[in-house]
Amino acid sequence: MAKDPNCNMNVEEKTAEYKSEHMGKTYYFCCQSCKATFDKSPMKYVSSH
């Protein structure tokens, strides 16, 4: 399971409908709204780890 970086909801990677690539990493989202919010400002949600 992956965590939606926007709302912290658990998302199954294999069946996730919404995903984005940022700096070589794939992020998974529970809905289009969370994906759109992330895509507007990904650095706000990406940790430095």
C-alpha positions as CSV (number, residue, x, y, z in Angstrom):
1,M,0.0,0.0,0.0
2,A,1.1,3.5,-0.7
3,K,-0.1,6.7,1.1
4,D,-1.8,9.5,-0.8
5,P,0.6,12.4,-0.1
6,N,-2.2,14.8,-0.1
7,C,-4.7,13.2,2.3
8,N,-2.6,10.3,3.7
9,M,-5.3,7.7,2.7
10,N,-3.9,4.2,1.9
11,V,-4.0,3.5,-1.8
12,E,-3.3,0.1,-3.5
13,E,-0.6,0.7,-6.1
14,K,-1.7,-2.1,-8.4
15,T,-5.2,-0.8,-8.8
16,A,-4.7,3.0,-8.3
17,E,-6.4,4.9,-11.0
18,Y,-4.6,8.2,-10.2
19,K,-0.9,8.5,-10.1
20,S,1.8,11.1,-10.9
21,E,5.6,10.9,-11.5
22,H,7.7,13.5,-9.7
23,M,11.5,13.4,-9.7
24,G,11.6,9.8,-10.7
25,K,9.2,8.6,-8.1
26,T,5.5,7.5,-8.5
27,Y,2.9,8.9,-6.2
28,Y,-0.5,7.4,-5.9
29,F,-3.8,9.1,-5.1
30,C,-7.2,8.2,-3.9
31,C,-9.1,10.5,-6.2
32,Q,-8.6,13.0,-9.1
33,S,-8.9,15.9,-6.7
34,C,-5.9,14.8,-4.6
35,K,-3.9,14.2,-7.7
36,A,-4.7,17.6,-9.1
37,T,-3.8,19.3,-5.9
38,F,-0.4,17.5,-5.8
39,D,0.3,18.2,-9.5
40,K,-0.2,22.0,-8.9
41,S,2.5,22.1,-6.2
42,P,4.3,18.7,-5.7
43,M,7.2,20.1,-3.6
44,K,4.6,21.0,-0.9
45,Y,3.9,17.2,-0.5
46,V,7.3,15.6,-1.2
47,S,9.5,14.9,1.8
48,S,13.2,15.5,1.7
49,H,13.9,11.9,2.7
